[in-house]
Amino acid sequence: MSNDTRTLPSPPVNGGSWIAVIDVEDEINAGKPMPIDLTDAEIERIRLEEKCRFVIREELAEHSSSSASRAWKFLNSAFTLWLLSAVVVSAGGTIYAKWSEARAAERRRIATCEALDLEIGYRFSHALLSLYRVQLTYDEGLGSNDKSPAEVLLEQKRGTIEAVHRLYYAPADSFPPLYPEYAKFGLPALVTELRRNQHDPAARDELTAVLRNITVDSTDETIELPTANWTERIISKYVLPRWTKDFEVKDPFGP
């Protein structure tokens, strides 16, 4: 037997004998079955109690699951995946459509600016050429005896005013525009439209200065300036370098 025993206290002095030592642990370790004195009804009751405990544990485990776990189950469902896919595809399509539309709008803006630059340069070139022809006619008239100097001067003034009006106002049938869509645009309207389509602040400031000069010079007193004065005025106050790239815009009376 094992040495792990419990010894009862010594017997009284007046006599007695040692009480036998019972090693309960040895009996348990030896695998001796414990006697069960239960009826069938009691056993069935215990079985039902155990089943009830099992069901309660399952319910408690289900209710104690975290919200993150429930959210993951929802996100991982077929409906949620379909919904998210639809939202992503729709949002992506919308973003791409807006991006494409913005690119197309930017291309149209650039094309509009290029067309306006060409139209304005064409108008300046034509106006300067008309003024040059007016001056040549005036010089030839002074050298002939067909008209008096006063008549020649009057014709020069009329020719100068007509050339300047072509620059300020919409072109007539005898002077078609470079682009048909600008047939009803004079120089102020063309410059204003170009300024509206400009994003560069420096370019907008340049065009604003040109518009200011055009407004100041549109009075009758200024229009009656001599022809040579007008060409110099146009070159110095109106013409920007951007309008001399495709047309020869220079003072015909210069060197």
Secondary structure, 3 states (H helix, E strand, C coil): CCCCCCCCCCCCCCCCCCCCCCCHHHHHHCCCCCCCCCCHHHHHHHHHHHHHHHHHHHHHHHHCCCHHHHHHHHHCCHHHHHHHHHHHHHHHHHHHHHHHHHHHHHHHHHHHHHHHHHHHHHHHHHHHHHHHHHHHHHHHHHCCCCCCHHHHHHHHHHHHHHHHHHHHCCCCCCCCCCCHHHCCCCHHHHHHHHHHCCCCHHHHHHHHHHHHHHHHCCCHHHHCCCHHHHHHHHHHHCCCHHHCCCCCCCCCCCC
